[in-house]
Amino acid sequence: MSAKRYQGPAFLSFGFRPFFLLGGLAAAFLVPAWLYLFTHGGDLPGGMDPMRWHIHEMLFGYLAAVITGFLLTAIPNWTGRLPISGMPLLMLTLAWMLGRLAMLVPVQPVTAATVDSVFLLAVAAIVSREVIAGKNWRNAPVCLIISLLAASNIAFHIETLGLFSGDYAVRAALALIVLLNALIGGRIVPSFTTNWLIKSGKATRPIPFGQFDKILLLATAAALALWVVGPQSMVAGGLLVLVGAGHLVRLARWKGWATITSAIVLVLHAAYLWIPIGLALLGLDVLLPYAGITPSAGIHALTAGLMGLMPLAVMSRATLGHTGRELAAGGFGAAMYLAIFLSAALRVSAPLAPDAYSMLLSVSGLLWAAGFLMFVLRYGMMLVRPRKQAA
C-alpha cells in the first residue's frame, strides 16, 4: 500500500465511519416509522405503499449502507490498495442520503427510482474496480453479488412502477444478502473465533474452510435461486431445509460454545444461527403447509434475525478495532446484542400468538430501535473522532 496518508476529517477517512453511523440511525428510525404506519395507517409523502417502502429501505437503505461500510473498509486489506476516502467517500455518502430522501419526498416515481439507483450502482462499480485493480480474484464473487444487488434494486423499482409483476426483486435481494453473509461470515466468524481462542489459551479450534463449505455454498446458491423463481416449489423447499441443516452443521464446526465468555465473539455465532433457522423455516413453510409455520417466519428470521444481528456484530467490532480500542463488548454491548436477538425472536414468533400479535410486534420494534440507538450512542463518537492513539 502506498505511504500516502489521508489528511482530511476523520469521518471521511474510511467507509465504515459514515456508513455505519448512517446505517445505525436508519435502522433505529425505519422500524418505529413502519410500526406507526402499520398501526395508525397513513400515506407516505412520496406516494409509495408503506409496506413496499419499509421493505425497500430495510434492504436497499439500511443494509446497503452497512454492507458498503464493511466492504470499503475490508477491500484495502484484501487488495493492498488505499481506502476510498475524502471527496469520493463524501459523494458516495451523499448519494445514499439522496436515495433515502427520494424515497420519501413527493417526486415522480421514475425520478425517485433513478436517484435511488445511483448509490448501489456506484458501490458495485467501486468494489469491482478495486478488486480488479488489486487482482484480488478470490473476492470476485463479492463483486458479482453487489452488482446483482444493484440490479435487484432497479428491478424493485420496475415492479413498483407496474412494468413487471411479482416480488422477484425482493426475494433476489434477500437471497443475495444471505449468500453474502454465508460467504463473508464463513471467513470472519471462524477467523475471529480462532484469534480469540488463541489469545485465551484455549485448545479448541474451528474447523477450517474446506470442501464441505464449498459444496454448501454452491447448494445454498442453488436453493435460493430456485426459491427466487418459485417460492412455493417443493424442490426449492426441500433443498432449503437441507442447506439449512448444512449451515447448522457448519456453525457447530466453528465451536462457538467455547467463546461463551466473550459477547463480541459469541454474537457472531448467534447472528449466523439465523441462517439455518431462516432457510429451514422457508423450506418447511412449503413442505408442511398445515404445520402452522407462517410464510413470514423464514423471511423475518433472515431479516430481523440475520440482517439485524450480523450487521450490529460486525459494525461494533469493526468500529472498536479500527478506532484503536479494545475488542470487548462490555455490558452495554451485550445488552445491545441481546435486544436485537430478542427483537428477532419476537418478530418471528409473533404470528403464532394472534391475540398478542400487535403487542409482540410493538415490543419487537421497540427492542430493535433500542438496540440500534444503543449502537449510535456508544459508537457514534468513535466513528466521528480520529483513531485513538496507543498509550
MARLO-443436 format. One record per residue (C-alpha): residue in three letters; z, y, x negated; residue number from 1. Coordinates in nm, 2 decimals, decimal comma. Example, Ala and Ser with C-alpha at 12.3 -4.5 7.8 and 13.67 -1.06 7.14 Angstrom:
<atoms>
+------+--------+--------+--------+-----+
: type :      z :      y :      x : seq :
+------+--------+--------+--------+-----+
:  ALA :   0,78 :  -0,45 :  -1,23 :   1 :
:  SER :   0,71 :  -0,11 :  -1,37 :   2 :
+------+--------+--------+--------+-----+
</atoms>
This chain:
<atoms>
+------+--------+--------+--------+-----+
: type :      z :      y :      x : seq :
+------+--------+--------+--------+-----+
:  MET :   0,00 :   0,00 :   0,00 :   1 :
:  SER :  -0,08 :   0,35 :  -0,12 :   2 :
:  ALA :   0,20 :   0,56 :  -0,26 :   3 :
:  LYS :   0,11 :   0,85 :  -0,03 :   4 :
:  ARG :   0,41 :   0,94 :   0,18 :   5 :
:  TYR :   0,42 :   1,09 :   0,53 :   6 :
:  GLN :   0,59 :   1,43 :   0,52 :   7 :
:  GLY :   0,60 :   1,53 :   0,89 :   8 :
:  PRO :   0,86 :   1,49 :   1,17 :   9 :
:  ALA :   1,04 :   1,15 :   1,16 :  10 :
:  PHE :   0,95 :   1,09 :   1,53 :  11 :
:  LEU :   0,58 :   1,06 :   1,43 :  12 :
:  SER :   0,63 :   0,86 :   1,11 :  13 :
:  PHE :   0,60 :   0,51 :   1,27 :  14 :
:  GLY :   0,46 :   0,39 :   1,60 :  15 :
:  PHE :   0,79 :   0,23 :   1,71 :  16 :
:  ARG :   0,96 :   0,57 :   1,73 :  17 :
:  PRO :   0,77 :   0,74 :   2,02 :  18 :
:  PHE :   0,66 :   0,43 :   2,20 :  19 :
:  PHE :   1,00 :   0,25 :   2,20 :  20 :
:  LEU :   1,16 :   0,57 :   2,33 :  21 :
:  LEU :   0,89 :   0,63 :   2,59 :  22 :
:  GLY :   0,89 :   0,26 :   2,69 :  23 :
:  GLY :   1,26 :   0,26 :   2,74 :  24 :
:  LEU :   1,25 :   0,57 :   2,95 :  25 :
:  ALA :   0,96 :   0,44 :   3,16 :  26 :
:  ALA :   1,14 :   0,11 :   3,22 :  27 :
:  ALA :   1,46 :   0,29 :   3,33 :  28 :
:  PHE :   1,26 :   0,51 :   3,57 :  29 :
:  LEU :   1,00 :   0,28 :   3,71 :  30 :
:  VAL :   1,22 :   0,02 :   3,88 :  31 :
:  PRO :   1,45 :   0,26 :   4,06 :  32 :
:  ALA :   1,15 :   0,46 :   4,17 :  33 :
:  TRP :   0,99 :   0,14 :   4,31 :  34 :
:  LEU :   1,31 :   0,04 :   4,48 :  35 :
:  TYR :   1,33 :   0,37 :   4,65 :  36 :
:  LEU :   0,97 :   0,35 :   4,78 :  37 :
:  PHE :   1,03 :  -0,02 :   4,88 :  38 :
:  THR :   1,35 :   0,07 :   5,07 :  39 :
:  HIS :   1,26 :   0,41 :   5,22 :  40 :
:  GLY :   0,88 :   0,40 :   5,23 :  41 :
:  GLY :   0,66 :   0,69 :   5,14 :  42 :
:  ASP :   0,34 :   0,75 :   4,96 :  43 :
:  LEU :   0,26 :   0,85 :   4,60 :  44 :
:  PRO :   0,10 :   1,19 :   4,53 :  45 :
:  GLY :  -0,20 :   1,02 :   4,38 :  46 :
:  GLY :  -0,25 :   0,80 :   4,69 :  47 :
:  MET :  -0,23 :   0,46 :   4,52 :  48 :
:  ASP :  -0,05 :   0,19 :   4,71 :  49 :
:  PRO :   0,31 :   0,19 :   4,58 :  50 :
:  MET :   0,31 :  -0,18 :   4,51 :  51 :
:  ARG :   0,00 :  -0,16 :   4,30 :  52 :
:  TRP :   0,14 :   0,15 :   4,12 :  53 :
:  HIS :   0,46 :  -0,05 :   4,04 :  54 :
:  ILE :   0,26 :  -0,35 :   3,91 :  55 :
:  HIS :   0,03 :  -0,13 :   3,71 :  56 :
:  GLU :   0,29 :   0,09 :   3,55 :  57 :
:  MET :   0,51 :  -0,21 :   3,45 :  58 :
:  LEU :   0,22 :  -0,39 :   3,29 :  59 :
:  PHE :   0,00 :  -0,12 :   3,16 :  60 :
:  GLY :   0,25 :   0,16 :   3,12 :  61 :
:  TYR :   0,60 :   0,04 :   3,01 :  62 :
:  LEU :   0,48 :  -0,29 :   2,85 :  63 :
:  ALA :   0,18 :  -0,14 :   2,69 :  64 :
:  ALA :   0,40 :   0,12 :   2,52 :  65 :
:  VAL :   0,64 :  -0,14 :   2,38 :  66 :
:  ILE :   0,35 :  -0,36 :   2,26 :  67 :
:  THR :   0,19 :  -0,06 :   2,09 :  68 :
:  GLY :   0,51 :   0,04 :   1,92 :  69 :
:  PHE :   0,56 :  -0,31 :   1,79 :  70 :
:  LEU :   0,20 :  -0,36 :   1,67 :  71 :
:  LEU :   0,17 :  -0,02 :   1,50 :  72 :
:  THR :   0,49 :  -0,10 :   1,31 :  73 :
:  ALA :   0,41 :  -0,46 :   1,23 :  74 :
:  ILE :   0,05 :  -0,42 :   1,12 :  75 :
:  PRO :   0,13 :  -0,23 :   0,80 :  76 :
:  ASN :   0,34 :  -0,53 :   0,69 :  77 :
:  TRP :   0,06 :  -0,76 :   0,79 :  78 :
:  THR :  -0,22 :  -0,57 :   0,61 :  79 :
:  GLY :  -0,06 :  -0,37 :   0,34 :  80 :
:  ARG :  -0,21 :  -0,05 :   0,48 :  81 :
:  LEU :  -0,04 :   0,28 :   0,56 :  82 :
:  PRO :   0,10 :   0,31 :   0,92 :  83 :
:  ILE :  -0,06 :   0,52 :   1,18 :  84 :
:  SER :   0,14 :   0,84 :   1,18 :  85 :
:  GLY :   0,13 :   1,22 :   1,22 :  86 :
:  MET :  -0,15 :   1,36 :   1,43 :  87 :
:  PRO :  -0,33 :   1,03 :   1,51 :  88 :
:  LEU :   0,00 :   0,89 :   1,64 :  89 :
:  LEU :   0,07 :   1,21 :   1,84 :  90 :
:  MET :  -0,28 :   1,19 :   2,00 :  91 :
:  LEU :  -0,22 :   0,82 :   2,09 :  92 :
:  THR :   0,12 :   0,91 :   2,24 :  93 :
:  LEU :  -0,03 :   1,19 :   2,45 :  94 :
:  ALA :  -0,30 :   0,95 :   2,57 :  95 :
:  TRP :  -0,02 :   0,72 :   2,70 :  96 :
:  MET :   0,16 :   1,01 :   2,87 :  97 :
:  LEU :  -0,16 :   1,14 :   3,03 :  98 :
:  GLY :  -0,23 :   0,80 :   3,16 :  99 :
:  ARG :   0,11 :   0,79 :   3,33 : 100 :
:  LEU :   0,05 :   1,14 :   3,48 : 101 :
:  ALA :  -0,29 :   1,04 :   3,60 : 102 :
:  MET :  -0,14 :   0,75 :   3,80 : 103 :
:  LEU :   0,09 :   0,99 :   3,99 : 104 :
:  VAL :  -0,09 :   1,32 :   4,04 : 105 :
:  PRO :  -0,34 :   1,38 :   4,33 : 106 :
:  VAL :  -0,67 :   1,34 :   4,14 : 107 :
:  GLN :  -0,98 :   1,14 :   4,22 : 108 :
:  PRO :  -0,92 :   0,77 :   4,17 : 109 :
:  VAL :  -1,21 :   0,75 :   3,93 : 110 :
:  THR :  -1,06 :   1,03 :   3,72 : 111 :
:  ALA :  -0,72 :   0,86 :   3,72 : 112 :
:  ALA :  -0,88 :   0,53 :   3,61 : 113 :
:  THR :  -1,08 :   0,70 :   3,33 : 114 :
:  VAL :  -0,78 :   0,89 :   3,19 : 115 :
:  ASP :  -0,55 :   0,59 :   3,21 : 116 :
:  SER :  -0,80 :   0,35 :   3,05 : 117 :
:  VAL :  -0,83 :   0,56 :   2,73 : 118 :
:  PHE :  -0,49 :   0,46 :   2,59 : 119 :
:  LEU :  -0,53 :   0,08 :   2,57 : 120 :
:  LEU :  -0,90 :   0,11 :   2,46 : 121 :
:  ALA :  -0,78 :   0,33 :   2,17 : 122 :
:  VAL :  -0,49 :   0,09 :   2,08 : 123 :
:  ALA :  -0,74 :  -0,20 :   2,08 : 124 :
:  ALA :  -0,97 :  -0,01 :   1,85 : 125 :
:  ILE :  -0,69 :   0,09 :   1,61 : 126 :
:  VAL :  -0,54 :  -0,26 :   1,60 : 127 :
:  SER :  -0,88 :  -0,42 :   1,54 : 128 :
:  ARG :  -0,98 :  -0,16 :   1,27 : 129 :
:  GLU :  -0,65 :  -0,21 :   1,08 : 130 :
:  VAL :  -0,67 :  -0,59 :   1,09 : 131 :
:  ILE :  -1,03 :  -0,60 :   0,98 : 132 :
:  ALA :  -0,99 :  -0,34 :   0,71 : 133 :
:  GLY :  -0,69 :  -0,53 :   0,58 : 134 :
:  LYS :  -0,88 :  -0,86 :   0,60 : 135 :
:  ASN :  -0,58 :  -1,00 :   0,79 : 136 :
:  TRP :  -0,78 :  -1,27 :   0,97 : 137 :
:  ARG :  -0,46 :  -1,45 :   1,07 : 138 :
:  ASN :  -0,40 :  -1,18 :   1,33 : 139 :
:  ALA :  -0,75 :  -1,17 :   1,47 : 140 :
:  PRO :  -0,61 :  -1,34 :   1,79 : 141 :
:  VAL :  -0,38 :  -1,04 :   1,84 : 142 :
:  CYS :  -0,69 :  -0,81 :   1,83 : 143 :
:  LEU :  -0,86 :  -1,02 :   2,10 : 144 :
:  ILE :  -0,55 :  -1,03 :   2,32 : 145 :
:  ILE :  -0,51 :  -0,65 :   2,31 : 146 :
:  SER :  -0,88 :  -0,59 :   2,37 : 147 :
:  LEU :  -0,87 :  -0,82 :   2,67 : 148 :
:  LEU :  -0,56 :  -0,64 :   2,79 : 149 :
:  ALA :  -0,75 :  -0,31 :   2,78 : 150 :
:  ALA :  -1,03 :  -0,48 :   2,98 : 151 :
:  SER :  -0,78 :  -0,61 :   3,23 : 152 :
:  ASN :  -0,66 :  -0,26 :   3,29 : 153 :
:  ILE :  -1,01 :  -0,14 :   3,36 : 154 :
:  ALA :  -1,06 :  -0,44 :   3,59 : 155 :
:  PHE :  -0,74 :  -0,34 :   3,77 : 156 :
:  HIS :  -0,89 :   0,00 :   3,85 : 157 :
:  ILE :  -1,22 :  -0,16 :   3,96 : 158 :
:  GLU :  -1,02 :  -0,38 :   4,20 : 159 :
:  THR :  -0,82 :  -0,08 :   4,32 : 160 :
:  LEU :  -1,14 :   0,12 :   4,39 : 161 :
:  GLY :  -1,25 :  -0,17 :   4,61 : 162 :
:  LEU :  -1,55 :  -0,26 :   4,39 : 163 :
:  PHE :  -1,42 :  -0,61 :   4,34 : 164 :
:  SER :  -1,17 :  -0,81 :   4,54 : 165 :
:  GLY :  -0,88 :  -1,03 :   4,43 : 166 :
:  ASP :  -0,59 :  -0,99 :   4,19 : 167 :
:  TYR :  -0,76 :  -1,14 :   3,89 : 168 :
:  ALA :  -0,68 :  -0,84 :   3,67 : 169 :
:  VAL :  -0,30 :  -0,86 :   3,73 : 170 :
:  ARG :  -0,30 :  -1,24 :   3,66 : 171 :
:  ALA :  -0,51 :  -1,19 :   3,35 : 172 :
:  ALA :  -0,28 :  -0,92 :   3,22 : 173 :
:  LEU :   0,03 :  -1,14 :   3,28 : 174 :
:  ALA :  -0,14 :  -1,43 :   3,11 : 175 :
:  LEU :  -0,23 :  -1,22 :   2,81 : 176 :
:  ILE :   0,12 :  -1,08 :   2,77 : 177 :
:  VAL :   0,27 :  -1,43 :   2,80 : 178 :
:  LEU :   0,03 :  -1,55 :   2,53 : 179 :
:  LEU :   0,12 :  -1,26 :   2,31 : 180 :
:  ASN :   0,49 :  -1,33 :   2,34 : 181 :
:  ALA :   0,43 :  -1,70 :   2,27 : 182 :
:  LEU :   0,22 :  -1,62 :   1,96 : 183 :
:  ILE :   0,43 :  -1,34 :   1,81 : 184 :
:  GLY :   0,76 :  -1,49 :   1,94 : 185 :
:  GLY :   0,67 :  -1,81 :   1,77 : 186 :
:  ARG :   0,68 :  -1,62 :   1,44 : 187 :
:  ILE :   0,97 :  -1,38 :   1,48 : 188 :
:  VAL :   1,22 :  -1,59 :   1,67 : 189 :
:  PRO :   1,24 :  -1,88 :   1,41 : 190 :
:  SER :   1,19 :  -1,64 :   1,12 : 191 :
:  PHE :   1,48 :  -1,41 :   1,22 : 192 :
:  THR :   1,69 :  -1,71 :   1,31 : 193 :
:  THR :   1,63 :  -1,87 :   0,97 : 194 :
:  ASN :   1,72 :  -1,54 :   0,80 : 195 :
:  TRP :   2,05 :  -1,52 :   0,99 : 196 :
:  LEU :   2,14 :  -1,88 :   0,93 : 197 :
:  ILE :   2,08 :  -1,85 :   0,56 : 198 :
:  LYS :   2,29 :  -1,53 :   0,54 : 199 :
:  SER :   2,57 :  -1,70 :   0,74 : 200 :
:  GLY :   2,57 :  -2,00 :   0,51 : 201 :
:  LYS :   2,47 :  -2,25 :   0,79 : 202 :
:  ALA :   2,27 :  -2,56 :   0,70 : 203 :
:  THR :   2,08 :  -2,57 :   1,03 : 204 :
:  ARG :   1,72 :  -2,45 :   1,02 : 205 :
:  PRO :   1,45 :  -2,41 :   1,28 : 206 :
:  ILE :   1,15 :  -2,65 :   1,26 : 207 :
:  PRO :   0,86 :  -2,46 :   1,10 : 208 :
:  PHE :   0,54 :  -2,38 :   1,28 : 209 :
:  GLY :   0,31 :  -2,69 :   1,28 : 210 :
:  GLN :   0,06 :  -2,89 :   1,47 : 211 :
:  PHE :   0,29 :  -2,91 :   1,78 : 212 :
:  ASP :   0,29 :  -2,53 :   1,80 : 213 :
:  LYS :  -0,09 :  -2,50 :   1,76 : 214 :
:  ILE :  -0,16 :  -2,76 :   2,04 : 215 :
:  LEU :   0,10 :  -2,60 :   2,27 : 216 :
:  LEU :  -0,05 :  -2,25 :   2,23 : 217 :
:  LEU :  -0,40 :  -2,38 :   2,30 : 218 :
:  ALA :  -0,27 :  -2,57 :   2,60 : 219 :
:  THR :  -0,09 :  -2,27 :   2,72 : 220 :
:  ALA :  -0,40 :  -2,05 :   2,70 : 221 :
:  ALA :  -0,60 :  -2,32 :   2,89 : 222 :
:  ALA :  -0,33 :  -2,35 :   3,16 : 223 :
:  LEU :  -0,31 :  -1,97 :   3,21 : 224 :
:  ALA :  -0,68 :  -1,93 :   3,21 : 225 :
:  LEU :  -0,70 :  -2,19 :   3,50 : 226 :
:  TRP :  -0,42 :  -2,01 :   3,68 : 227 :
:  VAL :  -0,60 :  -1,67 :   3,65 : 228 :
:  VAL :  -0,92 :  -1,81 :   3,80 : 229 :
:  GLY :  -0,75 :  -2,04 :   4,06 : 230 :
:  PRO :  -0,37 :  -1,98 :   4,11 : 231 :
:  GLN :  -0,35 :  -2,25 :   4,37 : 232 :
:  SER :  -0,53 :  -2,51 :   4,17 : 233 :
:  MET :  -0,34 :  -2,84 :   4,14 : 234 :
:  VAL :  -0,48 :  -2,89 :   3,79 : 235 :
:  ALA :  -0,35 :  -2,55 :   3,69 : 236 :
:  GLY :  -0,01 :  -2,62 :   3,85 : 237 :
:  GLY :   0,03 :  -2,95 :   3,67 : 238 :
:  LEU :  -0,07 :  -2,81 :   3,33 : 239 :
:  LEU :   0,16 :  -2,51 :   3,38 : 240 :
:  VAL :   0,45 :  -2,74 :   3,43 : 241 :
:  LEU :   0,35 :  -2,95 :   3,13 : 242 :
:  VAL :   0,32 :  -2,65 :   2,89 : 243 :
:  GLY :   0,64 :  -2,50 :   3,04 : 244 :
:  ALA :   0,82 :  -2,82 :   2,93 : 245 :
:  GLY :   0,64 :  -2,79 :   2,59 : 246 :
:  HIS :   0,78 :  -2,44 :   2,54 : 247 :
:  LEU :   1,13 :  -2,56 :   2,63 : 248 :
:  VAL :   1,09 :  -2,82 :   2,35 : 249 :
:  ARG :   0,96 :  -2,56 :   2,12 : 250 :
:  LEU :   1,26 :  -2,33 :   2,19 : 251 :
:  ALA :   1,50 :  -2,62 :   2,13 : 252 :
:  ARG :   1,33 :  -2,68 :   1,79 : 253 :
:  TRP :   1,44 :  -2,33 :   1,68 : 254 :
:  LYS :   1,81 :  -2,42 :   1,70 : 255 :
:  GLY :   1,92 :  -2,11 :   1,89 : 256 :
:  TRP :   2,26 :  -2,25 :   1,97 : 257 :
:  ALA :   2,35 :  -2,21 :   1,61 : 258 :
:  THR :   2,33 :  -1,83 :   1,65 : 259 :
:  ILE :   2,59 :  -1,81 :   1,93 : 260 :
:  THR :   2,80 :  -1,55 :   1,74 : 261 :
:  SER :   2,50 :  -1,31 :   1,68 : 262 :
:  ALA :   2,39 :  -1,14 :   2,00 : 263 :
:  ILE :   2,09 :  -0,97 :   1,83 : 264 :
:  VAL :   1,95 :  -1,32 :   1,73 : 265 :
:  LEU :   2,06 :  -1,52 :   2,03 : 266 :
:  VAL :   1,89 :  -1,27 :   2,27 : 267 :
:  LEU :   1,55 :  -1,36 :   2,12 : 268 :
:  HIS :   1,61 :  -1,72 :   2,22 : 269 :
:  ALA :   1,74 :  -1,61 :   2,56 : 270 :
:  ALA :   1,43 :  -1,40 :   2,61 : 271 :
:  TYR :   1,19 :  -1,68 :   2,51 : 272 :
:  LEU :   1,36 :  -1,91 :   2,75 : 273 :
:  TRP :   1,19 :  -1,72 :   3,04 : 274 :
:  ILE :   0,85 :  -1,85 :   2,92 : 275 :
:  PRO :   0,92 :  -2,22 :   3,01 : 276 :
:  ILE :   1,11 :  -2,11 :   3,32 : 277 :
:  GLY :   0,83 :  -1,88 :   3,44 : 278 :
:  LEU :   0,55 :  -2,13 :   3,37 : 279 :
:  ALA :   0,73 :  -2,42 :   3,53 : 280 :
:  LEU :   0,80 :  -2,21 :   3,84 : 281 :
:  LEU :   0,44 :  -2,10 :   3,87 : 282 :
:  GLY :   0,33 :  -2,46 :   3,85 : 283 :
:  LEU :   0,59 :  -2,61 :   4,08 : 284 :
:  ASP :   0,51 :  -2,35 :   4,35 : 285 :
:  VAL :   0,16 :  -2,51 :   4,36 : 286 :
:  LEU :   0,27 :  -2,87 :   4,32 : 287 :
:  LEU :   0,56 :  -2,86 :   4,56 : 288 :
:  PRO :   0,47 :  -2,61 :   4,83 : 289 :
:  TYR :   0,76 :  -2,72 :   5,06 : 290 :
:  ALA :   1,03 :  -2,72 :   4,79 : 291 :
:  GLY :   1,14 :  -2,36 :   4,87 : 292 :
:  ILE :   1,01 :  -2,21 :   4,55 : 293 :
:  THR :   0,87 :  -1,87 :   4,64 : 294 :
:  PRO :   0,53 :  -1,76 :   4,49 : 295 :
:  SER :   0,71 :  -1,46 :   4,33 : 296 :
:  ALA :   0,97 :  -1,67 :   4,14 : 297 :
:  GLY :   0,75 :  -1,75 :   3,84 : 298 :
:  ILE :   0,59 :  -1,41 :   3,84 : 299 :
:  HIS :   0,93 :  -1,24 :   3,82 : 300 :
:  ALA :   1,06 :  -1,49 :   3,56 : 301 :
:  LEU :   0,78 :  -1,38 :   3,34 : 302 :
:  THR :   0,80 :  -1,01 :   3,42 : 303 :
:  ALA :   1,17 :  -0,92 :   3,49 : 304 :
:  GLY :   1,28 :  -1,20 :   3,25 : 305 :
:  LEU :   1,05 :  -1,24 :   2,96 : 306 :
:  MET :   0,89 :  -0,89 :   2,97 : 307 :
:  GLY :   1,22 :  -0,73 :   3,03 : 308 :
:  LEU :   1,44 :  -0,91 :   2,77 : 309 :
:  MET :   1,20 :  -0,97 :   2,49 : 310 :
:  PRO :   1,09 :  -0,61 :   2,46 : 311 :
:  LEU :   1,46 :  -0,50 :   2,46 : 312 :
:  ALA :   1,55 :  -0,75 :   2,20 : 313 :
:  VAL :   1,26 :  -0,65 :   1,97 : 314 :
:  MET :   1,30 :  -0,28 :   2,03 : 315 :
:  SER :   1,67 :  -0,28 :   1,94 : 316 :
:  ARG :   1,63 :  -0,50 :   1,64 : 317 :
:  ALA :   1,33 :  -0,31 :   1,50 : 318 :
:  THR :   1,49 :   0,03 :   1,56 : 319 :
:  LEU :   1,81 :  -0,08 :   1,37 : 320 :
:  GLY :   1,61 :  -0,23 :   1,08 : 321 :
:  HIS :   1,35 :   0,04 :   1,04 : 322 :
:  THR :   1,61 :   0,32 :   1,06 : 323 :
:  GLY :   1,83 :   0,17 :   0,78 : 324 :
:  ARG :   2,11 :   0,03 :   1,00 : 325 :
:  GLU :   2,29 :  -0,30 :   1,01 : 326 :
:  LEU :   2,12 :  -0,57 :   1,22 : 327 :
:  ALA :   2,41 :  -0,61 :   1,46 : 328 :
:  ALA :   2,41 :  -0,56 :   1,84 : 329 :
:  GLY :   2,78 :  -0,49 :   1,88 : 330 :
:  GLY :   2,95 :  -0,50 :   2,22 : 331 :
:  PHE :   2,73 :  -0,22 :   2,36 : 332 :
:  GLY :   2,41 :  -0,41 :   2,26 : 333 :
:  ALA :   2,54 :  -0,74 :   2,40 : 334 :
:  ALA :   2,62 :  -0,57 :   2,73 : 335 :
:  MET :   2,26 :  -0,42 :   2,73 : 336 :
:  TYR :   2,11 :  -0,76 :   2,69 : 337 :
:  LEU :   2,33 :  -0,92 :   2,95 : 338 :
:  ALA :   2,24 :  -0,65 :   3,20 : 339 :
:  ILE :   1,87 :  -0,73 :   3,17 : 340 :
:  PHE :   1,92 :  -1,11 :   3,17 : 341 :
:  LEU :   2,13 :  -1,09 :   3,49 : 342 :
:  SER :   1,88 :  -0,85 :   3,64 : 343 :
:  ALA :   1,61 :  -1,10 :   3,59 : 344 :
:  ALA :   1,82 :  -1,39 :   3,72 : 345 :
:  LEU :   1,90 :  -1,20 :   4,04 : 346 :
:  ARG :   1,54 :  -1,09 :   4,09 : 347 :
:  VAL :   1,41 :  -1,45 :   4,06 : 348 :
:  SER :   1,67 :  -1,60 :   4,28 : 349 :
:  ALA :   1,69 :  -1,32 :   4,55 : 350 :
:  PRO :   1,43 :  -1,48 :   4,78 : 351 :
:  LEU :   1,65 :  -1,79 :   4,80 : 352 :
:  ALA :   1,91 :  -1,58 :   4,99 : 353 :
:  PRO :   1,71 :  -1,40 :   5,26 : 354 :
:  ASP :   2,02 :  -1,25 :   5,42 : 355 :
:  ALA :   2,13 :  -1,09 :   5,10 : 356 :
:  TYR :   1,78 :  -1,02 :   4,97 : 357 :
:  SER :   1,79 :  -0,64 :   4,98 : 358 :
:  MET :   2,14 :  -0,63 :   4,82 : 359 :
:  LEU :   2,04 :  -0,86 :   4,54 : 360 :
:  LEU :   1,72 :  -0,67 :   4,48 : 361 :
:  SER :   1,91 :  -0,34 :   4,46 : 362 :
:  VAL :   2,17 :  -0,49 :   4,22 : 363 :
:  SER :   1,89 :  -0,63 :   4,01 : 364 :
:  GLY :   1,72 :  -0,30 :   3,99 : 365 :
:  LEU :   2,04 :  -0,12 :   3,90 : 366 :
:  LEU :   2,12 :  -0,37 :   3,62 : 367 :
:  TRP :   1,76 :  -0,33 :   3,49 : 368 :
:  ALA :   1,79 :   0,05 :   3,49 : 369 :
:  ALA :   2,13 :   0,04 :   3,33 : 370 :
:  GLY :   2,01 :  -0,19 :   3,05 : 371 :
:  PHE :   1,72 :   0,03 :   2,95 : 372 :
:  LEU :   1,93 :   0,35 :   2,99 : 373 :
:  MET :   2,18 :   0,19 :   2,75 : 374 :
:  PHE :   1,89 :   0,14 :   2,51 : 375 :
:  VAL :   1,79 :   0,50 :   2,53 : 376 :
:  LEU :   2,14 :   0,63 :   2,49 : 377 :
:  ARG :   2,22 :   0,42 :   2,19 : 378 :
:  TYR :   1,89 :   0,41 :   2,01 : 379 :
:  GLY :   1,72 :   0,73 :   2,13 : 380 :
:  MET :   1,86 :   0,95 :   1,85 : 381 :
:  MET :   1,79 :   0,68 :   1,59 : 382 :
:  LEU :   1,42 :   0,70 :   1,70 : 383 :
:  VAL :   1,41 :   1,07 :   1,67 : 384 :
:  ARG :   1,61 :   1,12 :   1,34 : 385 :
:  PRO :   1,50 :   1,04 :   0,99 : 386 :
:  ARG :   1,58 :   0,70 :   0,84 : 387 :
:  LYS :   1,94 :   0,66 :   0,74 : 388 :
:  GLN :   1,98 :   0,66 :   0,37 : 389 :
:  ALA :   2,17 :   0,39 :   0,19 : 390 :
:  ALA :   2,51 :   0,50 :   0,07 : 391 :
+------+--------+--------+--------+-----+
</atoms>
